Amino acid sequence: MTHKKHIFTRISDFHTISGLPKPEHPLVSLVDYCRVDYQTDESELSWVQHFYSIGLKRCMPHGKFRYGQQQYDFDEGLLSFIAPGQAMTLEIDKNPGVKPTGWLLLIHPDFIWNTPLAKKIKQYEFFGYAVHEALFLSEKEERIITDILLNIQREYHSNIDRFSQNIIISQIELLLNYSERFYQRQFLTRKKSNHQIVERLESMLNNYFSNPQSTDHSLPTAQSIAASLNISPNYLGSLLKTLTGQTTQGHIHNKIIEIAKEKLSTTQLTVSEIAYLLGFEHPQSFSKLFKDKTKLSPLAFRQSFN
């Protein structure tokens, strides 16, 4: 069965499908999640929204959340981020055993337009994370986030004046900065599950370069690696940056140089043969990367062993 794809251009569109009254402010709204009653008979609700949303959900009916086979200990609060243009699909349970609770902050881009946050908000990588890469909060962290959300609501409930927008925007920035801090904590405290991702990445790269016949003979990319690991490229990049200080591309390049050094020092393969073996379309691209990383050309590196 094909489900209708809804387009939510305005925050009021989301209020309507959610069975809520019109928003008090057209460009920013804090929704009490326990009041949401999706106005649809479909088993799934699919939509694309043209605004940001930050959701803090609790008491989810499915109990503890799992990522792969890893059960999370911070399961009291689940914070997720959705950017304009992202597609979402939600399963609708008309008779849930436990009704979800929490908050949903909706921010239309027009509200932050022509402010420093309009540019800065695009730099928060967690807006590119998938739903299963959401932020799990401790009770203390959840209280901090809830207080900020309620501050935003109190401000737009008050009489709007020339200070209102700046005050709300400063609260949104505070919320995003705390979220960034808490994500770093999540990367560091979930060492077992996150280090398993790094180990799987290393294993994939080793297998990729040791079995070129089994690949499409092109260089792996951050996107292809993330897809194979079943996580988003942004999440993988953030995780690696926190745990190792390197980007995904940096890891790929380091593995290329490691394999290239081995081939140059232990085989009679030409530089071009090694380049093609590693997945480069043009040997010059391989030589440039090698020199950028080692300060030596491939031939100069090989000659240093003679």
Order of alpha helices (4+ residues) and beta strands (2+ residues): beta-alpha-beta-beta-beta-beta-beta-beta-beta-beta-alpha-alpha-beta-alpha-alpha-alpha-alpha-alpha-alpha-alpha-alpha-alpha
